[in-house]
Amino acid sequence: MFTAQEILALHERFRSKVNTLFPSRVRELTQMYNELDDDDRLLSPASSVEHFHNAFPGGYMDHVLRVVDYSEREYHRWKEDGLLTDNFDLEELLFAAFHHDLGKLGLPGKGNVLFVPNTSDWHVKNQGKIYVTNPALPHAVDADTSLFLLQHYGIKMTWQEQYAIRVHGGPYDKINEPYNFTFWADNKPKTNIGTILHYADLKATRFEFERWAKKTGKVTMLGQMPKAPVAKSEPVKTNVKTGSEAVDAMFSDFFKQ
């Protein structure tokens, strides 16, 4: 959980990133975030269940900023390792990272936030379901809602940006199977932007889970496993000959016959 002061600092950092990272689209992005801010959307959690990740007010902004940071690190690491990074630029990757979970803010219009507080104390206490999805909204894949919001506010994207947002869930998310599991070489991904974003998102989500586990103590992480003592065994005495002795004995037995 963040304090009110920490949330304000997060909000300031979040909004300043929009201005510095995407200068050519800052007008449209500012309009979108101003409208979402009017509904306190940026106070949204990143997920609905406490042991998923960042299921608390401000969790969305914290998660997005972390994915942006991790994406930039992964980009440079992949480039240094000689992997393909020259068919997209860093701004495209960071734009996709900044908006990969935009759909978790819901749909345009007052009250159309995606996550609303769970009114069932039993589910909150026993299952950690802090939030539930807004029953007034249609069921949709988050990535699709993200792309809808961007086009709704007239924010132009490159093909690479929309692709990365669409497939950031990784190869084992069923909606991404057509992009990842194919027999034909020519149909395999021809850019790494989506994979880099997936790794950054996965890493950020894991960090947030581990932070929650450490803070709450509700999950015991695997520690240093004690090593079983190894008994010192005595050499086994045997009459069986080995090595050159065995060869000599074999030839001796053969010529005796």
C-alpha positions in Angstrom: 0.0 0.0 0.0 1.1 3.5 -0.7 0.5 6.6 1.4 -1.3 9.6 -0.1 2.0 11.4 -0.4 3.6 8.5 -2.3 0.6 8.3 -4.7 0.9 12.0 -5.4 4.6 11.5 -6.2 3.8 8.5 -8.4 1.1 10.5 -10.2 3.6 13.4 -10.9 6.2 11.0 -12.2 3.6 9.2 -14.4 2.3 12.4 -16.0 5.8 13.9 -16.5 6.8 10.7 -18.4 4.0 11.3 -20.9 5.5 14.7 -21.7 9.1 13.6 -22.0 8.8 10.2 -23.7 6.2 10.9 -26.4 6.6 14.6 -27.4 4.9 14.2 -30.8 1.8 12.8 -29.3 1.7 14.7 -26.0 -1.4 16.7 -26.9 -3.6 13.7 -27.5 -2.2 11.7 -24.6 -2.7 14.6 -22.2 -6.3 14.9 -23.3 -6.8 11.2 -22.6 -5.1 11.2 -19.2 -6.9 14.4 -18.2 -10.2 12.7 -18.8 -9.2 9.6 -17.0 -7.8 11.6 -14.1 -11.2 13.3 -13.7 -12.5 9.9 -12.8 -9.5 9.1 -10.6 -8.7 6.2 -13.0 -4.9 6.5 -12.3 -5.6 5.5 -8.7 -6.6 2.1 -10.1 -4.9 -1.2 -9.0 -2.8 -3.2 -11.4 -4.8 -6.4 -10.6 -7.8 -7.5 -8.6 -6.2 -10.2 -6.3 -3.6 -9.3 -3.7 -1.3 -12.1 -4.6 -1.4 -11.3 -8.3 0.4 -7.9 -8.2 -0.2 -4.4 -7.0 -3.8 -4.9 -6.0 -4.0 -1.5 -4.2 -4.7 2.2 -5.0 -1.9 3.5 -7.2 -0.8 0.0 -8.2 -1.5 0.6 -11.8 0.9 3.6 -12.1 3.6 1.9 -10.1 3.4 -1.2 -12.3 3.4 0.7 -15.6 6.4 2.9 -14.6 8.3 -0.3 -13.5 7.6 -2.0 -16.9 8.8 1.1 -18.7 12.1 1.0 -16.7 12.5 -2.7 -17.2 11.7 -2.5 -20.9 14.5 0.0 -21.5 17.0 -2.2 -19.7 15.9 -5.3 -21.6 16.2 -3.3 -24.9 19.8 -2.5 -24.3 20.5 -6.0 -23.0 19.0 -7.6 -26.2 21.0 -5.2 -28.3 24.2 -6.0 -26.6 23.6 -9.7 -27.0 23.3 -9.3 -30.7 19.5 -9.9 -31.0 17.3 -8.1 -33.5 16.5 -4.6 -32.3 16.9 -2.5 -35.4 13.4 -2.8 -36.8 11.8 -0.7 -34.0 13.1 2.1 -31.9 13.2 2.7 -28.2 10.3 5.2 -28.2 8.1 2.5 -29.8 9.0 0.0 -27.1 8.4 2.5 -24.3 5.1 3.7 -25.8 3.9 0.1 -25.8 5.2 -0.5 -22.3 3.5 2.7 -21.0 0.2 1.6 -22.5 0.3 -2.2 -22.4 -2.2 -2.3 -19.5 -4.2 0.8 -20.4 -7.3 -1.4 -20.8 -7.2 -2.0 -17.0 -8.5 1.6 -16.6 -11.8 0.6 -18.2 -13.8 2.4 -20.9 -14.4 6.1 -21.6 -17.1 7.8 -19.5 -17.7 8.5 -15.9 -17.9 5.4 -13.7 -16.6 3.1 -16.3 -13.5 2.0 -14.3 -12.6 -1.6 -14.7 -11.8 -2.6 -11.1 -14.2 -1.8 -8.3 -13.8 -2.6 -4.6 -15.1 -6.1 -3.6 -18.0 -5.8 -1.2 -17.7 -9.4 0.0 -15.6 -9.4 3.2 -15.4 -13.2 3.0 -13.7 -13.2 -0.4 -11.4 -10.3 0.6 -10.3 -12.1 3.8 -10.2 -15.7 2.5 -9.2 -15.4 -1.1 -7.5 -12.0 -1.3 -10.0 -10.7 -3.9 -9.6 -7.0 -3.1 -11.4 -5.9 -6.3 -13.9 -7.3 -8.8 -14.4 -6.3 -12.4 -17.1 -3.8 -13.0 -20.2 -5.7 -13.9 -21.5 -2.8 -16.0 -18.6 -3.2 -18.5 -18.5 -5.8 -21.3 -16.0 -8.7 -20.9 -12.9 -8.0 -23.0 -9.3 -8.8 -23.2 -7.2 -6.0 -21.6 -5.0 -5.6 -24.6 -8.0 -5.1 -26.9 -9.4 -2.4 -24.6 -6.0 -0.8 -24.5 -5.9 -0.4 -28.3 -9.6 0.8 -28.3 -8.8 3.6 -25.8 -5.8 4.8 -27.8 -7.8 4.9 -31.0 -10.8 6.4 -29.2 -8.6 9.4 -28.2 -7.1 9.7 -31.7 -3.6 8.6 -30.6 -1.7 7.3 -33.6 0.5 4.2 -33.3 3.0 2.4 -35.4 2.3 -1.2 -36.4 5.1 -2.2 -34.0 3.5 -0.4 -31.1 0.1 -2.0 -31.5 1.6 -5.4 -32.1 3.6 -5.2 -28.8 0.6 -4.1 -26.8 -1.4 -6.9 -28.4 1.0 -9.8 -27.7 2.7 -8.6 -24.5 1.0 -11.4 -22.6 3.5 -13.8 -24.0 3.4 -17.0 -26.1 1.4 -19.1 -23.6 -1.5 -16.7 -23.5 -4.0 -18.4 -25.8 -5.0 -15.2 -27.5 -1.4 -14.9 -28.8 -1.1 -18.4 -30.2 -1.6 -17.3 -33.8 1.4 -15.0 -33.4 3.7 -17.5 -31.8 2.9 -21.1 -32.5 3.3 -21.8 -36.2 4.9 -24.5 -38.3 6.1 -22.1 -41.0 9.4 -20.3 -40.6 8.0 -17.2 -42.5 5.2 -16.9 -40.0 7.3 -16.7 -36.9 7.6 -13.2 -35.2 9.8 -10.9 -37.3 10.4 -8.4 -34.5 11.4 -8.8 -30.9 9.5 -5.8 -29.5 6.6 -7.9 -28.2 8.9 -10.4 -26.6 11.1 -7.7 -24.9 7.9 -6.1 -23.5 6.7 -9.5 -22.3 9.9 -10.2 -20.4 9.8 -6.7 -18.8 6.2 -7.2 -17.8 6.8 -10.6 -16.4 9.8 -9.4 -14.4 7.9 -6.4 -13.0 5.0 -8.6 -12.0 7.3 -11.0 -10.3 9.0 -8.2 -8.4 5.6 -6.9 -7.2 4.6 -10.4 -6.1 7.8 -10.9 -4.1 7.4 -7.5 -2.5 3.9 -8.4 -1.4 5.0 -11.8 -0.1 7.9 -10.4 1.9 5.7 -7.6 3.4 2.7 -9.7 4.3 4.4 -13.0 5.2 1.5 -14.8 3.6 3.8 -16.8 1.3 7.0 -18.5 2.5 9.5 -18.3 -0.3 12.0 -21.1 -0.8 15.1 -20.4 1.2 18.5 -22.0 1.3 17.9 -25.7 1.5 19.9 -27.5 4.2 22.4 -30.0 2.8 22.0 -33.6 4.0 25.2 -34.8 5.8 27.2 -37.2 3.7 28.6 -40.2 5.6 32.2 -41.0 4.9 32.2 -44.5 3.6 35.0 -47.0 4.1 36.4 -48.7 0.9 34.8 -52.0 0.2 37.2 -54.9 0.2 36.8 -57.4 -2.6 38.6 -60.3 -4.2 37.7 -59.1 -7.7 40.7 -58.1 -9.7 40.6 -54.8 -11.6 42.8 -53.1 -14.2 46.0 -54.8 -15.4 45.6 -57.4 -12.7 42.3 -58.5 -14.3 43.9 -58.6 -17.8 46.8 -60.7 -16.5 44.5 -63.1 -14.8 42.3 -63.5 -17.9 45.3 -64.4 -20.1 46.7 -66.8 -17.4 43.4 -68.6 -17.2 43.1 -68.8 -21.0 46.6 -70.4 -21.5 45.9 -72.9 -18.7 43.0 -74.4 -20.6 
